Amino acid sequence: MMNTIKFRKTVVGWYNFTICNFMVYNTDPTIFRKYAGVSEQATLGTCEINAEDLKALRMKSKFIGLAPGWEWVPIDEEEAEAL
């Protein structure tokens, strides 16, 4: 199964990428290009990545927050117990 991620190159040359339109990560450009398969000239776009490579990329990246418009919400104790 292929996953689509959105990415953009930062002013310092690293990449921020978004998974599922809400989780944003930051990573070294060499690592990003290795797993995403984009060229050195890529600055903004979307790409498809398989689940195994996505997992490896996430493990080597730093979670920096949620995309604009998303927020963490507290879960009621009853709902948490049901999970």
Number of C-alpha atoms within 10 A of each C-alpha: 7 12 13 15 18 16 22 17 18 13 8 7 12 17 23 22 26 20 17 11 14 15 15 22 21 23 21 14 17 11 16 22 16 12 16 18 12 15 9 9 7 13 15 14 12 15 14 14 18 13 12 11 15 20 12 12 21 17 11 15 18 14 16 12 15 16 16 10 6 11 10 7 6 7 9 9 9 8 8 9 8 7 6
